[in-house]
Amino acid sequence: MKFITFVRRHKALTLLTLISMVVLIVLFQNSDSVDFKVLFWQFSAQKVILILGAMFLGYIVG
């Protein structure tokens, strides 16, 4: 029951978590052929996963 209450109160956080999980699953499946280009930087899927993992860990620890 507490989980349902949490989901109702934090709809945006729950939606963001679900979208992030879908993006991570797609990145893991296509990590060999995915490259991101932002301005003049180019990131591979492994780097993006590492950056997202570090951000998530920092959020949890902080």
C-alpha positions as CSV (number, residue, x, y, z in Angstrom):
1,M,0.0,0.0,0.0
2,K,2.9,2.4,0.7
3,F,4.2,1.9,-2.8
4,I,0.9,2.9,-4.4
5,T,0.8,6.0,-2.1
6,F,4.4,6.9,-3.1
7,V,3.5,6.6,-6.8
8,R,0.5,8.8,-6.4
9,R,2.4,11.5,-4.5
10,H,5.4,11.5,-6.8
11,K,4.0,11.1,-10.3
12,A,6.8,13.1,-12.0
13,L,9.6,11.2,-10.2
14,T,8.0,7.9,-11.0
15,L,7.5,8.9,-14.7
16,L,11.1,10.1,-14.9
17,T,12.4,6.9,-13.4
18,L,10.4,4.8,-15.9
19,I,11.6,6.8,-18.9
20,S,15.2,6.6,-17.6
21,M,15.0,2.8,-17.3
22,V,13.7,2.5,-20.9
23,V,16.5,4.8,-22.2
24,L,19.1,2.7,-20.3
25,I,17.7,-0.5,-21.6
26,V,17.9,0.8,-25.2
27,L,21.4,2.1,-24.6
28,F,22.6,-1.3,-23.2
29,Q,21.1,-3.1,-26.2
30,N,22.6,-0.8,-28.8
31,S,25.8,0.3,-27.0
32,D,28.0,-0.7,-29.9
33,S,26.4,1.4,-32.5
34,V,25.1,4.5,-30.6
35,D,27.0,7.8,-30.6
36,F,25.7,11.0,-29.2
37,K,26.9,14.3,-30.7
38,V,26.4,17.5,-28.6
39,L,27.9,20.6,-30.2
40,F,31.5,19.5,-30.8
41,W,31.6,16.6,-28.3
42,Q,30.9,13.0,-29.2
43,F,29.9,10.5,-26.6
44,S,29.6,6.7,-26.9
45,A,26.8,4.9,-25.2
46,Q,29.2,3.6,-22.5
47,K,30.2,7.1,-21.6
48,V,26.5,8.2,-21.4
49,I,25.7,5.2,-19.2
50,L,28.7,6.0,-16.9
51,I,27.6,9.6,-16.6
52,L,24.0,8.7,-15.8
53,G,25.2,6.2,-13.3
54,A,27.4,8.7,-11.6
55,M,24.6,11.2,-11.5
56,F,22.2,8.7,-10.0
57,L,24.8,7.6,-7.4
58,G,25.4,11.2,-6.5
59,Y,21.7,11.8,-6.1
60,I,21.3,8.7,-3.9
61,V,24.3,9.5,-1.7
62,G,23.4,13.2,-1.4
